[in-house]
């Protein structure tokens, strides 16, 4: 059956995916960037490998990390930091946003796009990189790379492995296909016991599946501890409560703006800082039009640097400052939760801030954990959001207490990196 799945995947599915992606690229700039970034990929890689280093790193065994995009890279970073002195580090991405973020990452010996998943491309990548181990992060597992690794006896690890209960991968037909892949994965490091149980449905009985936790807990703690001063001198000293809406999409912003207007009408002054997930020019204009429809003043962060603040909604038009903004806020809302899947709820929680989000949190175990502790609050519409904002803004003691509960929850769940690294080292024959 596995042989038939390989034929179907390589003869039918991959050609259709290849054509579909190229068609999609006509309409999507990010997809176009991905195609352009892969042009001449192997010619560029041949110039970078074999690795050359003045300090002898080319003699170290190599670990190849594959991350779909930025989120998965954030999960990989603590592991990379822990093993970078013992291994050469190769990091590949499917997404342009992930590749662009990590292109100058100092702990990687090589950063590259992942070529499209064909047997020939997989063989060429393994010939060039010659990894001692391949680590996929979260769930972005590409079959031909797994099958090629198995053929070459290269161990494959799935780190921070997650599989939510509504995943299409668990449907009967797709599950059969996934079994042909997961039987070749050496070790599954699941983020929770429930995820581990679901992975058992995709794996043979003798599969090694361990519950090691989620390295994002470690990463948000590290980010908090290293938060810089990128915003120093750019924002005024606020003498009113500050609401941070982070990583928002259009659907989130519609709810947030309506709720904020109700807070101003029913409660009093508060400062809203809106941070879109991708602050592209078109998105910024869209946000400005929405705010204008509610007769609210606004200013972009770039313009705020040039003039005094007069109580406008601040629209953040840059990336890389969200962690610092969460430190400044009194209450936070996390975007994606009215769009399709919530973004990182741990970043504001580790800063000791109460966290609000919409109903779409199926992808986030930690959001449910925050709800269970009382530090995370789900809202289903603008009325509920306004009500919760007013409740929190009106009660400083409650706000501080809930923030501390969330912070403690994050700190209690740290340590996944150490467990994953120990599993990698201790499970022979994983190390070369």
N, C-alpha and C positions, 0 to 999 in steps of 0.2 A: 504493500500500500504506500509506503514511503517513497518508493521509486516512482509510482504513478503521480504522487503529489509533486515530486520534483519536475516531472515532465510538464504537468499542468502549469506549475508556477513559472517555469522558464520559457515555455513555448507559447503560452496564452496570456498569463497574468502580467508578467514583466513587460512584454511588448505593448500591451494595452496601457499599462501604467506610464510607460515612457512616452507614448503618443499623447495621452491625456495630460501629462505634466507639461509637455511642450505647448499644447493648446491653451492650458490654464495660464501659462506664462505670458500669453498675449494680453491678458487682462489683469495680471497681478504682478506688481513690481518686484515683490520679494521673490516670487518664483523665477522671474527673469534674472534677478541677481544670482540665484542659485545655479541657473544654467550657465550664465556667463562665468561664474566662479569655477565651474568644472571644465571649461574649455582649456585644453592644453594641460590638464591636471597631471597626467603621468609624465609629461615632459618636464614640468616644474619639480615633481617629486624626484625624478632621476638626478636632478642637479643638487638635491638636498640629501640624498642617501646614496651610498653608504654614509653614515653619520661621521662627521669630522669634528673633533673636539680637542682643545689644547689640554684639557684636564682628564682625558681618558674615558669620558662617559660612553664613547662608542663601544667600549669593551663590556659595558654592563648589559645584562639581559633586558629585553624591552617589554613593557606593558603597553598595550594598545587600548585606550579608552574610547568608546564611541558614545556620543551624546547627541540626542536629537536636536536640542537647542539650548537656550540660556538656562532654563530651569534645571535640566539634567546636568549641565556643566557645573552649576552651583552645588549639586549633590556630589559630583565627582571630585570637586576641589579638595575637600578635606582628606579624601583617600590619596589623591595625588601628592598632597603636601606630606602625608605620612610616609610615602614610599619613594619619594623623588630621589633620595640619596642612594637607593639600592637598585634602581631601575632607570633605563632610558624611558622617557614618557612620550608617547604619541597620542594625540587627541584628534579625533575626526568628528565632523558635524554634518548633519543633513541640512540644517537651516542656516541661511545667511546671517541671521541675527546672532546665532551662537558663534559661528565662525568669525564674524567681525569683532565680537566682544573678546574672543580668546586669541586672536591672531598674533598678539604680542605677549601672550601669557608667559611669564618668566620661567615657570617650572616645567614647561613642555619643550622637548627637544624638536618636536615637529607638530604643527597644527595644520590640518588639511580638511577640505571637504571630503565626505565619503562619496566615492563614485557610485553610479547606479548599480543596483544589486544584480549583476550578471555573473555567471561562473567565471568568465574571462577576466572581468574586473576584479573579482575576489582573488583569483590566482595571482594577478599582477600586483595587487596590494600586498599579499602575503610574501611574494618573492622580494618585493622592495623593502618592506618593514622587517620581515623575519621575526615576528613577535614571539616571546615565550608564553604570553598569556593575552587573551582578548577579554575585555570587560565591557559589557553593555550596561548602560545605566537606566534603570526604571522599567521601560518596556519596549524601547525602540530596537527590537531584535530583527536583523535582516538575514533571511534564510541562507542565501548562498555563502555568506561570510561564516555562518555557523557551520554549515556543511563542509566548507573548505578547511576550517579549523579542525574539525573532527577527523577529516581525512589525513591531516598532517599531525595529529596527536597534540594539537595546541589546546590547552584547557580553556574553557569558556566560562566566565562568571557573569551572572546577572545580579548586579548590585542595586540596593534600594529597590528590590523587585516589588512591584505592586500590580494587582489585578482585581479591580473592583467587581462587585457581584453582578453588575449589569453589563459587563464587558461582552462585546460581540465575540470575543475569542472563546467564550465558553459555550456558544451555540453549537449544536451537534455537528454540523458540517465543518465549520471552521475549527472546532476543537480537534477533529481528526487530523487536519492539516497542521495545527500547532503542535500536536504530539510528535510529528515527524521532525520538528525543529527542537523542541525542548528535551527530547531524549538525548540530544547531543550536547546539552549544556551541563557542564561539570558540577556547578554549584549555584543554587539559587539562594541569595541572601534577601529574605523577605522582610518587609518593613513591619509586619504584624502577624500574629498567629492566624487571623482570618485570611490574610493574603496567602500565607503558606498553605492553608487548607485548600484554597482555590487552585494554587499551582499544582497540587497533587493530582488534580483532574487533567492536567496537561502533561504529566510526567509519568514515567514508568515507576513501578513500586520501589525500586532500589535507588531512586533519584535522591541526591543530597540536597535537602531543603532545610535551611536554618532561619530562625527568626533573629535578625541582628539589629533591627531598628532602622531609623531613617537618618541619614547623615545631614539632612537639612537642619535638624536640631543643633548639631555641632556647628554648621556653617553660619546660622543666624547668630549664634553666640559669638563666634569669631568676628563676624561683621560688626556686631555691637561693640565689641572690645576694640575694634580698629577703626571705628567710624571717625572720619576726618572732619575737616572744617571747610568743605566746599561751599557752604552757604554763608560763611562768615562775612558779614558786611553787606549781604544781598537782601536780607529780610529785616524788617523793622522789629522793635521790641513790642510785642502785642500785649495790650492791657485788657484784652477780652479773650474768652475761650477760643481755642483753635480746633477746627474739625479738618482732618486730613482724609481725603478720598483718593486712595492709591490704586494704580493699575486699572483705570476705568475704561470701559467701552461705551458706545452710544447708549445702550440700554441702561447701563448703570447711571450714566450722567443724567438721564431724564428723571430717574427716581431721586437722585441726590439733590438736584437743583430744586425740584418741587418740595422736598423735605426741608431743605435749607431755607427756602422762602417761608415755609410754615413756622420754622423756628424763629425767624426774624419777626414774624407777625404775632405769634402767640407767646413768645418768651422774652426775647431781647437780642442784643447784639452778640454776634459770634463771627469768627473769621473762617471762611471756607478756603482751603487750598486744594485745588483739583489737579491730580497728576494722571494724565492719560497714559494708557499702556504703551502706546507708540506715538510720541508727539510729532507726527508728520504734519507738514503745513496744512494739508486738507483736513486733518482731524482737528487741528487747532481752530481753523475757521468754523468748522461744524460746531465746536463747543461754544465759540463766541456767539454764533447765531442763536444757539439754544438759550444761553444766558440772557441775551438781548430780548428774546421773546418773553422772558419773565421780568423785564424791566430792571434788571440788576446790573450794576456797574462791574467791570472786570478789567484786569490788567495782566499781561504776560509777565513772567518772571524777568525776561530780558529787558522789558520796558521799565519794570519796577526799579531796576538798577539805576535808571536815568532820571527818575522823578520820585517824589515823595508818595507814600501810600495814603490813600484816602478812603480806606474801607472796602475796596473792590474785592471781588472774588479773584484770587490769584491763580492763574493757569500756568502750571510748570511746563516750560517748553524745552526741557533738556532731560537727559537720562543720567542715572548714577547718583541721584541725591535723595532717593526715597527713604533710605534708612535714616538719614539725618532729619528728614521732615517728620518721620514718625516720632523721633525724640522730642520734637517741638510741639507735637499735637497733644490735645487733651482727650479726644475721642477719635477713633479711626474707622473708616469703612474700606472694605477690600473689594475691588472690582473683579469682573468676570462672573460674579455671583448672580447677576441678572442677565448674563450674556451666554454662557455655555458651561463654564467651569471656573470656580473661584481661584484667584491667585494666592500668593503666599500670605497666609494669615499669621504665620509665626513671626514675621519681621516686626510688626507692631507689638505683638504679645511679649516678645523678649525685651522690648523697651518699656514694659510696664503700662501699656495702654489698653483700655477696653476695646474690643474688636466687634464691629458690626459687619454683617454680610447678608446677601440675599439668599434665596432658597436653593440655588444651584451649587451644592457643595459635595456632590457625590464623589468627586475626585480627591477629596481632602479629608483624610482620617483625622488630622489635627484640628480641623474645624469642628468635627463632632466631639473631639476631646475637650475643646474649649467650651462647647455648649454644656457638656456634662459637668464641668467645673463651675459654670456660671460666668466665665470670663468672655465667652463668645455669645453673641446675640444675633439670632436670625430674624430678619424683617422681610415681609412679603410685599410691601408696597410703600409708597411715600408717607402715608399716614402713620404706619407702624414705625418707620424710620424716624420721623419727626418726633413721635412720642418717646421713643427710646433716647434720642439725642437730648431732648428736654429733661428727661429723668436723670440722665447722667450728668448733664451740665449743671443741673440744679443741686446736685448732691456731691460735693467734693470728696467726702469720706467714702461714699459708695464707689465713686470713680477710681479712687486710689486703691481701694480694697480689691476691686475686680481686676485692675491692672496688675496688682501684685500676685493674684491667683494665677493669671495667665503666664506671667514671668516665671513663677515657680514651676508650673507645669512644663514649660519648655526646658528648664534646667534639669528637671527630674528625668527627662527622656533623652538627655545627651548621652554620648558614649557609643553610638553606632559605628563610628569610624574605627575605633579601637577593636570592636568585635569583628568587623568586616576584614580588617587587615590581619587579625589573628586567624580568622577562618582561611584567608588566602594562604597564609604561611603554613598553617598547621595541617591543612588537608593535602596530603601527598596523593597523587604525583603532580600537584599543581605547580610547585616551583620547579624550575629546570634543574 
